[in-house]
Amino acid sequence: MLRELVASATRTAWLRTGYPSPPPAVEITPAARPEFGDYSSNIALVASKALGKPPREIAAHLVEHLETEHFDRIEIAGPGFVNFTLSPASVHDALRSLLRCGPEFGKDDCGAGTRLQVEFVSSNPTGPLTVGHGRQAVLGDVLASLYGQLGYKVEREYYFNDEGRQIDLLAESLWSRICEQRGESVSIPDGGYHGEYLIPIAAEIAASESLGDELDAATHTTLREEAVRRMTNVIRGDLDKLGVRFDSWFRETTLHGRGDVDAALQALRDREGTYVEDGAEWLAAEKHGGQKNSVLVRSDGRPTYLLVDIAYHLDKRGRGFDEVIDVQGADHQIEQDNVLTALRILGVPASFLRYAVHQFVSLREAGQVLRMSTRAGRFVQLSDLIDELGSDIVRYFMIARRPSTHLEFDLDLARQESLDNPVTYIQYAHTRIASIFRKADLETVDNLPEADLAPLHEQVEREMIRQLDAFPELIRQAAAEFSPHLIAEYALSLSRSFHGYYTDHRILGEDERTSTARLALIEGLRLVLLKCLKLLGMSAPEVM
């Protein structure tokens, strides 16, 4: 509200100057220091070259045409920045607007009911989820929540790659464990799965005596189905612990069974999107502006994962989704480009599919990074991490860094129960506010949106209101840039503001007018902090 108020006033003034329309993009940034006001605009510097005038001359002309209703001061600084100091009434109106919106503060309808699918995790059902999967699970879940706040009709989907060689290896690895239970020695196949999670499954199957003595075709099929079924249940359980729930679970076998993979290949052929070389059929990506040609069908006739993925996205389009966001690791860059190229060949709009890409996760303990390998069985299960730390801590630490950067999950810090732990620090801010309101007069609390806010005249109070007012814009930014870490950082910053304010200011016990105004301020803070925690999928305790 406040930033847009400044931007709107600046655009209006530009039009009144007689300068060419439309005005340049108005960049309004918070002032670096209080003496520079509340916000600053660089519009005069941006327009200088096009107008052939010095920036300060443009700034002076602009200031002449600015309405001063909402401002105490408008000044020109440096090479031509225009600095704005808002009136106390304008600042207080922003807080009042927040209080009137209540829990709806931060919502927007810019999505206008657009059907958006967010697909994430989608780990092969070859084992329990690892710590590495945890980052993607939280990233996808929070992104889906952010877009839900913006008026999108969001559906979360998990895709099971339950076909192919990795499922064969899973069945063969399980057979090795079953043989162990019978006292026999059968090596786990090359590239197989060594994790101990297969041992209890093998024990149950061996005890049932439902299998024969050899790994024939029928037994292999049974083990494939049984292993996938059990691993699916394990993965669902891991996600439930993390508070991540999906609207749909889609299996690769569905695509093969319906003939969608063959249909996708034929569609690409019809648009000159493939070629044959060395007995294999390739996507002609480079011919159509892509980065690298890649195999669609191997020389033995088996489709690659790429072809299946293209068919899967055509299925998404056929189900009526307007937009799709795939959350994936950074190691899939070539495949991502190939899918986008294939969809472009097939006439799908570029706006249909976007990738939210993230880097990987490592665990750090006692200053050392733990080395992990899923196939070798050296990994930390996500469920074990949640059991030790709790869902709130795992979710926050997984989302607290920019997705494009490598994440080192600091186990030592996560285990701390002091205020050095950012999760404890944030939740304690909510607890403190709840405690204050338990002591406050209920009639006063009910009338906070109409309270006299004039006692909120200190610079720290002004800055806190500006910080709260920025929240709706932050949601839009975090969603558009696939940067949900911004919400985590904001929640921590907001908590610092509150704890500092609480230390230096009495909320209750001052004169009634001051206490009521300060209650209004921390109620605004409580509403926004609660919204942050909900978006992050974390709890907001009222007692700690």
C-alpha positions as CSV (number, residue, x, y, z in Angstrom):
1,M,0.0,0.0,0.0
2,L,2.7,2.6,1.0
3,R,5.1,1.8,-1.8
4,E,2.3,1.9,-4.3
5,L,1.0,5.2,-2.9
6,V,4.5,6.7,-3.6
7,A,4.6,5.0,-7.0
8,S,1.2,6.3,-8.0
9,A,2.0,9.8,-6.9
10,T,5.2,9.7,-9.0
11,R,3.4,8.4,-12.1
12,T,0.7,11.1,-11.8
13,A,3.3,13.8,-11.4
14,W,5.2,12.6,-14.5
15,L,2.0,12.9,-16.6
16,R,1.4,16.4,-15.3
17,T,4.9,17.6,-16.3
18,G,4.2,17.1,-20.0
19,Y,7.1,14.7,-20.4
20,P,6.6,11.9,-23.0
21,S,4.1,9.2,-21.9
22,P,4.1,6.6,-20.6
23,P,6.5,7.3,-17.7
24,P,9.5,5.1,-17.3
25,A,9.2,2.1,-14.9
26,V,8.9,3.6,-11.5
27,E,11.4,2.0,-9.1
28,I,10.5,2.8,-5.5
29,T,12.9,1.5,-2.8
30,P,12.9,1.8,1.0
31,A,15.2,4.6,2.0
32,A,18.6,3.5,3.2
33,R,18.5,5.7,6.3
34,P,15.7,7.5,8.3
35,E,17.1,10.9,7.4
36,F,16.4,10.1,3.7
37,G,12.7,9.6,4.4
38,D,10.7,6.5,3.9
39,Y,11.1,5.7,0.1
40,S,13.2,6.9,-2.7
41,S,12.7,7.0,-6.5
42,N,15.3,6.9,-9.3
43,I,12.9,7.9,-12.0
44,A,14.8,11.1,-12.8
45,L,18.1,9.2,-13.3
46,V,16.4,6.6,-15.5
47,A,14.7,9.3,-17.7
48,S,17.8,11.5,-18.1
49,K,19.2,10.0,-21.2
50,A,15.9,9.8,-23.1
51,L,15.0,13.4,-22.2
52,G,18.5,14.8,-22.7
53,K,18.2,16.7,-19.4
54,P,20.2,16.5,-16.1
55,P,18.6,14.2,-13.5
56,R,18.3,16.9,-10.9
57,E,16.5,19.2,-13.3
58,I,14.0,16.4,-14.1
59,A,13.6,15.7,-10.4
60,A,12.9,19.3,-9.6
61,H,10.3,19.5,-12.4
62,L,8.7,16.4,-11.1
63,V,8.6,17.6,-7.5
64,E,6.8,20.7,-8.6
65,H,3.9,18.6,-9.9
66,L,3.7,16.1,-7.0
67,E,0.7,16.2,-4.8
68,T,1.8,16.6,-1.1
69,E,-1.4,15.2,0.5
70,H,0.2,12.0,1.7
71,F,3.7,13.3,2.4
72,D,5.4,15.4,5.1
73,R,8.5,16.0,2.9
74,I,9.6,15.4,-0.7
75,E,13.3,16.2,-1.3
76,I,15.9,15.8,-4.1
77,A,19.1,14.1,-3.0
78,G,22.4,13.2,-4.6
79,P,22.5,13.0,-8.4
80,G,18.7,13.2,-8.7
81,F,17.0,10.8,-6.3
82,V,13.5,11.9,-5.1
83,N,13.1,11.0,-1.4
84,F,9.6,10.8,0.1
85,T,8.7,11.1,3.8
86,L,5.1,9.9,4.4
87,S,2.7,11.7,6.7
88,P,1.9,10.0,10.0
89,A,-1.7,9.6,8.9
90,S,-0.7,7.7,5.7
91,V,1.5,5.4,7.8
92,H,-1.2,4.8,10.3
93,D,-3.8,4.2,7.5
94,A,-1.6,1.3,6.3
95,L,-1.8,-0.4,9.7
96,R,-5.5,0.3,9.9
97,S,-6.0,-1.3,6.5
98,L,-4.0,-4.4,7.7
99,L,-6.2,-4.8,10.8
100,R,-9.4,-4.5,8.8
101,C,-8.2,-7.2,6.4
102,G,-7.3,-9.5,9.3
103,P,-6.4,-13.0,8.2
104,E,-7.1,-12.1,4.6
105,F,-4.2,-9.6,4.5
106,G,-1.8,-10.5,1.8
107,K,-4.3,-12.2,-0.5
108,D,-4.6,-11.2,-4.1
109,D,-6.8,-12.3,-7.0
110,C,-4.2,-11.8,-9.7
111,G,-4.3,-15.5,-10.5
112,A,-8.0,-15.1,-11.3
113,G,-8.8,-18.8,-10.9
114,T,-6.0,-20.0,-13.3
115,R,-5.6,-23.8,-12.9
116,L,-2.0,-24.3,-11.8
117,Q,-0.4,-27.7,-11.2
118,V,2.7,-27.8,-9.0
119,E,4.5,-31.2,-9.4
120,F,7.2,-31.9,-6.9
121,V,9.2,-34.6,-5.1
122,S,8.2,-37.3,-7.7
123,S,11.0,-39.5,-6.3
124,N,11.2,-43.0,-7.9
125,P,9.5,-45.5,-5.5
126,T,12.8,-47.3,-4.9
127,G,13.3,-46.3,-1.3
128,P,12.2,-44.0,1.5
129,L,12.6,-40.3,1.0
130,T,16.0,-38.9,1.9
131,V,17.1,-35.5,3.3
132,G,17.7,-34.5,-0.3
133,H,14.1,-35.0,-1.1
134,G,13.0,-32.9,1.9
135,R,14.2,-29.6,0.3
136,Q,12.1,-30.2,-2.8
137,A,9.1,-31.3,-0.7
138,V,9.0,-28.1,1.3
139,L,9.9,-25.9,-1.7
140,G,7.1,-27.3,-3.8
141,D,4.6,-27.2,-0.9
142,V,5.3,-23.6,0.0
143,L,5.3,-22.5,-3.6
144,A,1.8,-24.0,-4.0
145,S,0.6,-22.2,-0.9
146,L,2.0,-18.9,-2.2
147,Y,0.2,-19.2,-5.5
148,G,-2.9,-20.2,-3.6
149,Q,-2.7,-16.8,-1.9
150,L,-2.6,-15.1,-5.3
151,G,-5.9,-16.5,-6.5
152,Y,-4.7,-19.5,-8.5
153,K,-6.5,-22.8,-8.3
154,V,-3.6,-24.9,-7.3
155,E,-3.3,-28.7,-7.4
156,R,-0.3,-30.5,-6.0
157,E,0.8,-33.7,-7.9
158,Y,3.3,-36.5,-7.3
159,Y,4.6,-38.4,-10.3
160,F,5.7,-42.0,-9.8
161,N,8.2,-43.4,-12.3
162,D,7.1,-47.0,-11.7
163,E,8.5,-48.4,-15.0
164,G,12.0,-49.1,-16.3
165,R,15.3,-50.5,-15.2
166,Q,15.3,-48.9,-11.7
167,I,12.2,-50.9,-10.8
168,D,13.7,-54.1,-12.1
169,L,16.8,-53.4,-9.9
170,L,14.5,-52.8,-6.9
171,A,12.8,-56.1,-7.4
172,E,16.1,-57.9,-7.8
173,S,17.6,-56.2,-4.7
174,L,14.5,-57.2,-2.8
175,W,15.0,-60.8,-4.0
176,S,18.5,-60.8,-2.7
177,R,17.3,-59.7,0.7
178,I,14.6,-62.4,0.7
179,C,17.2,-65.0,-0.1
180,E,19.2,-63.7,2.9
181,Q,16.2,-64.3,5.1
182,R,16.1,-67.9,3.8
183,G,19.8,-68.4,4.7
184,E,20.9,-68.2,1.1
185,S,23.6,-65.9,-0.3
186,V,22.5,-63.9,-3.4
187,S,24.4,-60.7,-4.3
188,I,22.6,-57.5,-4.8
189,P,22.9,-56.7,-8.5
190,D,25.2,-54.0,-9.9
191,G,23.5,-50.7,-9.6
192,G,21.0,-52.2,-7.1
193,Y,19.8,-50.8,-3.8
194,H,21.8,-51.7,-0.7
195,G,19.7,-49.8,1.9
196,E,18.6,-51.7,5.0
197,Y,15.0,-50.5,4.4
198,L,14.5,-53.6,2.2
199,I,15.3,-56.0,5.0
200,P,12.0,-55.8,7.0
201,I,10.1,-56.0,3.8
202,A,12.0,-59.1,2.7
203,A,11.4,-60.6,6.1
204,E,7.7,-60.2,5.8
205,I,7.6,-61.6,2.3
206,A,9.8,-64.6,3.2
207,A,7.7,-65.4,6.2
208,S,4.6,-65.5,4.0
209,E,6.1,-68.2,1.9
210,S,4.2,-66.8,-1.1
211,L,7.1,-66.9,-3.5
212,G,8.9,-69.8,-5.2
213,D,12.6,-70.7,-5.0
214,E,13.7,-69.0,-8.2
215,L,13.5,-65.4,-9.5
216,D,11.4,-66.4,-12.6
217,A,9.3,-64.0,-14.7
218,A,6.2,-64.4,-12.5
219,T,8.1,-63.9,-9.3
220,H,9.9,-60.9,-10.8
221,T,6.6,-59.3,-11.7
222,T,5.2,-60.0,-8.2
223,L,8.2,-58.4,-6.6
224,R,8.0,-55.4,-8.8
225,E,4.4,-54.7,-7.8
226,E,5.0,-55.5,-4.2
227,A,8.1,-53.4,-3.9
228,V,6.4,-50.4,-5.6
229,R,3.3,-50.7,-3.4
230,R,5.3,-50.8,-0.2
231,M,7.6,-48.0,-1.2
232,T,4.7,-45.9,-2.2
233,N,3.2,-46.3,1.3
234,V,6.6,-45.5,2.9
235,I,6.9,-42.3,0.8
236,R,3.3,-41.2,1.7
237,G,4.1,-41.7,5.3
238,D,7.3,-39.7,5.1
239,L,5.4,-36.8,3.4
240,D,2.6,-36.9,6.0
241,K,5.2,-36.5,8.8
242,L,6.4,-33.4,7.0
243,G,2.9,-32.0,6.5
244,V,3.0,-32.3,2.7
245,R,-0.1,-33.7,1.1
246,F,-0.9,-34.1,-2.6
247,D,-4.1,-33.8,-4.5
248,S,-3.1,-36.5,-7.0
249,W,-0.6,-39.3,-7.5
250,F,0.2,-40.1,-11.1
251,R,1.9,-43.3,-12.3
252,E,4.1,-43.6,-15.4
253,T,2.4,-47.0,-16.1
254,T,-0.8,-45.1,-16.9
255,L,0.9,-43.3,-19.8
256,H,2.2,-46.6,-21.2
257,G,-1.1,-48.4,-20.7
258,R,-3.1,-45.8,-22.6
259,G,-0.6,-45.5,-25.5
260,D,0.3,-41.9,-24.6
261,V,4.0,-42.4,-25.1
262,D,3.6,-43.7,-28.6
263,A,1.2,-40.9,-29.4
264,A,3.6,-38.3,-28.2
265,L,6.4,-39.8,-30.4
266,Q,4.1,-39.8,-33.4
267,A,3.1,-36.2,-32.8
268,L,6.7,-35.1,-32.8
269,R,7.4,-37.1,-36.0
270,D,4.5,-35.3,-37.7
271,R,6.1,-32.0,-36.9
272,E,9.6,-33.0,-38.0
273,G,10.7,-33.1,-34.4
274,T,12.6,-36.3,-34.6
275,Y,15.3,-38.0,-36.6
276,V,16.9,-41.5,-36.7
277,E,20.6,-42.1,-36.1
278,D,22.6,-45.2,-35.0
279,G,19.4,-47.1,-34.8
280,A,17.9,-44.7,-32.2
281,E,15.3,-42.0,-32.6
282,W,16.3,-38.6,-31.4
283,L,14.6,-35.3,-30.5
284,A,15.7,-32.7,-33.1
285,A,16.1,-30.1,-30.4
286,E,18.8,-28.0,-31.9
287,K,16.9,-27.7,-35.2
288,H,14.0,-26.1,-33.2
289,G,16.1,-23.8,-30.9
290,G,16.9,-26.3,-28.1
291,Q,20.3,-26.8,-26.5
292,K,21.1,-30.4,-27.3
293,N,19.6,-33.3,-29.3
294,S,18.7,-36.2,-27.1
295,V,17.5,-39.8,-27.6
296,L,13.8,-40.5,-27.4
297,V,13.8,-44.2,-28.3
298,R,16.8,-46.4,-27.8
299,S,18.2,-48.7,-30.5
300,D,16.5,-51.6,-28.7
301,G,13.1,-49.9,-29.0
302,R,12.7,-48.8,-25.4
303,P,11.6,-45.2,-24.8
304,T,13.8,-42.9,-22.7
305,Y,12.7,-41.0,-19.7
306,L,12.6,-37.9,-21.9
307,L,9.9,-39.2,-24.2
308,V,7.8,-40.4,-21.3
309,D,8.2,-37.0,-19.7
310,I,7.0,-35.3,-22.9
311,A,4.0,-37.5,-22.9
312,Y,3.3,-36.8,-19.3
313,H,3.3,-33.0,-19.9
314,L,0.9,-33.4,-22.8
315,D,-1.3,-35.3,-20.4
316,K,-1.2,-32.4,-18.0
317,R,-2.2,-30.1,-20.8
318,G,-5.0,-32.5,-21.8
319,R,-6.3,-32.4,-18.2
320,G,-7.0,-28.7,-18.5
321,F,-4.2,-27.1,-16.5
322,D,-3.5,-23.6,-17.7
323,E,0.0,-23.5,-16.2
324,V,2.4,-26.1,-14.7
325,I,5.3,-25.6,-12.3
326,D,7.8,-28.5,-12.0
327,V,10.1,-28.4,-9.0
328,Q,13.3,-30.2,-9.9
329,G,17.0,-30.4,-9.1
330,A,19.6,-28.5,-11.0
331,D,21.0,-31.7,-12.5
332,H,18.1,-31.9,-15.0
333,Q,18.9,-28.8,-17.0
334,I,19.3,-30.5,-20.4
335,E,16.2,-32.6,-20.0
336,Q,14.2,-29.5,-18.9
337,D,15.2,-27.7,-22.0
338,N,14.4,-30.7,-24.1
339,V,10.9,-31.0,-22.7
340,L,10.3,-27.2,-23.3
341,T,11.6,-27.6,-26.8
342,A,9.3,-30.6,-27.5
343,L,6.3,-28.8,-26.2
344,R,7.2,-25.8,-28.4
345,I,7.4,-28.1,-31.4
346,L,4.0,-29.4,-30.6
347,G,2.4,-26.0,-30.3
348,V,2.1,-25.7,-26.6
349,P,2.4,-22.1,-25.4
350,A,5.7,-21.2,-23.7
351,S,3.8,-20.0,-20.6
352,F,2.4,-23.4,-19.9
353,L,5.5,-24.9,-18.2
354,R,8.0,-23.4,-15.9
355,Y,10.7,-25.1,-13.8
356,A,11.5,-24.1,-10.2
357,V,15.1,-25.4,-10.0
358,H,16.9,-26.0,-6.7
359,Q,20.4,-27.1,-5.7
360,F,21.2,-30.0,-3.4
361,V,21.2,-30.5,0.3
362,S,24.0,-31.8,2.6
363,L,24.0,-32.3,6.3
364,R,26.6,-30.6,8.5
365,E,27.4,-31.9,11.9
366,A,30.3,-31.0,14.2
367,G,31.8,-29.0,11.4
368,Q,31.8,-32.0,9.0
369,V,29.6,-32.6,5.9
370,L,28.0,-36.1,5.9
371,R,28.5,-38.0,2.7
372,M,25.4,-39.7,1.3
373,S,24.6,-42.2,-1.5
374,T,21.1,-43.6,-2.0
375,R,22.1,-46.7,-4.0
376,A,24.9,-47.5,-1.7
377,G,22.5,-47.2,1.3
378,R,24.5,-44.4,2.9
379,F,21.8,-41.7,3.5
380,V,19.8,-40.1,6.2
381,Q,16.1,-40.8,5.9
382,L,13.8,-37.8,5.9
383,S,11.6,-39.5,8.4
384,D,14.4,-39.9,10.9
385,L,15.3,-36.2,10.6
386,I,11.7,-35.3,11.3
387,D,11.5,-37.7,14.2
388,E,14.5,-36.1,15.8
389,L,13.9,-32.4,15.1
390,G,10.2,-32.1,14.4
391,S,8.4,-31.0,11.2
392,D,8.6,-27.2,12.0
393,I,12.4,-27.2,12.2
394,V,12.9,-29.4,9.2
395,R,10.6,-27.3,7.1
396,Y,12.2,-24.0,8.1
397,F,15.8,-25.1,7.6
398,M,14.9,-26.6,4.2
399,I,13.3,-23.4,2.9
400,A,15.6,-20.8,4.6
401,R,18.1,-20.5,1.7
402,R,17.6,-19.4,-1.9
403,P,16.8,-22.5,-3.9
404,S,19.6,-21.7,-6.5
405,T,22.2,-22.1,-3.7
406,H,23.5,-25.3,-2.2
407,L,21.9,-25.9,1.2
408,E,24.0,-27.1,4.2
409,F,21.5,-28.2,6.8
410,D,23.2,-27.3,10.1
411,L,22.2,-30.1,12.5
412,D,23.9,-28.6,15.5
413,L,21.9,-25.3,15.1
414,A,18.7,-27.2,14.4
415,R,19.0,-29.2,17.6
416,Q,19.4,-26.1,19.8
417,E,16.4,-25.2,21.9
418,S,17.6,-21.7,22.6
419,L,16.7,-18.5,20.8
420,D,19.8,-19.0,18.6
421,N,17.6,-21.4,16.7
422,P,15.6,-19.3,14.2
423,V,12.6,-21.5,14.5
424,T,12.4,-21.1,18.2
425,Y,13.1,-17.3,17.8
426,I,10.2,-16.9,15.4
427,Q,7.7,-19.0,17.2
428,Y,8.6,-17.3,20.5
429,A,7.6,-14.0,19.0
430,H,4.2,-15.3,18.3
431,T,4.0,-16.8,21.8
432,R,5.0,-13.5,23.4
433,I,2.3,-11.6,21.5
434,A,-0.3,-14.2,22.4
435,S,0.7,-13.8,26.1
436,I,0.2,-10.1,25.9
437,F,-3.2,-10.4,24.4
438,R,-4.2,-12.9,27.2
439,K,-3.6,-10.1,29.6
440,A,-5.2,-7.3,27.6
441,D,-8.8,-6.0,27.9
442,L,-11.0,-7.9,25.4
443,E,-13.2,-5.0,24.6
444,T,-10.1,-2.9,23.7
445,V,-8.8,-5.8,21.4
446,D,-12.1,-6.0,19.5
447,N,-11.9,-2.3,18.6
448,L,-8.3,-2.2,17.4
449,P,-9.0,-1.4,13.8
450,E,-10.7,1.9,14.9
451,A,-8.1,2.8,17.6
452,D,-6.4,6.1,17.7
453,L,-2.9,5.4,16.3
454,A,-1.4,8.9,16.9
455,P,0.7,7.6,19.8
456,L,2.7,5.5,17.3
457,H,5.0,8.3,16.4
458,E,8.5,6.8,17.1
459,Q,10.8,5.9,14.2
460,V,10.9,2.2,15.2
461,E,7.1,2.0,15.1
462,R,7.0,3.7,11.7
463,E,9.5,1.2,10.3
464,M,7.6,-1.7,11.7
465,I,4.4,-0.6,9.9
466,R,6.3,-0.1,6.7
467,Q,7.7,-3.6,7.2
468,L,4.2,-5.1,7.7
469,D,2.8,-3.2,4.8
470,A,5.4,-4.8,2.4
471,F,4.0,-8.3,3.1
472,P,1.5,-8.6,0.2
473,E,4.2,-7.5,-2.3
474,L,6.6,-10.0,-0.8
475,I,4.2,-12.8,-1.4
476,R,3.9,-11.8,-5.1
477,Q,7.7,-11.6,-5.4
478,A,8.3,-14.9,-3.6
479,A,5.9,-16.7,-6.0
480,A,7.0,-15.1,-9.2
481,E,10.7,-15.6,-8.5
482,F,10.3,-19.1,-7.1
483,S,11.9,-17.7,-3.9
484,P,9.9,-18.9,-0.9
485,H,13.0,-18.3,1.3
486,L,12.0,-14.7,1.2
487,I,9.1,-15.5,3.5
488,A,11.4,-17.4,5.9
489,E,13.8,-14.4,6.0
490,Y,10.9,-12.0,6.4
491,A,9.5,-13.9,9.3
492,L,12.9,-13.9,11.1
493,S,13.3,-10.1,10.4
494,L,9.8,-9.4,11.7
495,S,10.5,-11.4,14.8
496,R,13.7,-9.4,15.4
497,S,11.7,-6.2,15.1
498,F,9.1,-7.4,17.6
499,H,11.6,-8.7,20.2
500,G,13.6,-5.5,20.0
501,Y,10.4,-3.4,20.4
502,Y,9.1,-5.6,23.2
503,T,12.4,-5.1,25.1
504,D,12.3,-1.3,24.8
505,H,8.6,-0.6,25.1
506,R,5.8,-1.4,27.5
507,I,2.8,-2.6,25.6
508,L,0.4,-2.7,28.6
509,G,0.6,-0.5,31.6
510,E,1.2,2.8,29.8
511,D,-1.7,5.3,29.5
512,E,-4.7,3.7,27.9
513,R,-4.4,5.6,24.6
514,T,-0.7,4.5,24.1
515,S,-1.3,0.9,25.2
516,T,-4.2,0.6,22.7
517,A,-2.2,2.0,19.9
518,R,0.7,-0.4,20.7
519,L,-1.7,-3.3,20.9
520,A,-2.9,-2.4,17.4
521,L,0.7,-2.5,16.2
522,I,1.5,-5.9,17.6
523,E,-1.8,-7.3,16.5
524,G,-0.8,-6.3,13.0
525,L,2.5,-8.0,13.6
526,R,0.7,-11.1,15.0
527,L,-1.5,-11.4,11.9
528,V,1.4,-11.2,9.5
529,L,3.6,-13.5,11.5
530,L,0.9,-16.1,11.7
531,K,0.3,-15.8,8.0
532,C,4.1,-16.4,7.4
533,L,4.1,-19.5,9.6
534,K,1.0,-20.9,7.8
535,L,2.6,-20.3,4.4
536,L,5.7,-22.1,5.6
537,G,3.6,-25.0,6.9
538,M,4.7,-24.4,10.5
539,S,2.8,-24.2,13.7
540,A,2.2,-21.0,15.6
541,P,2.2,-21.9,19.3
542,E,0.6,-19.6,21.8
543,V,2.5,-21.2,24.8
544,M,6.1,-22.4,24.8
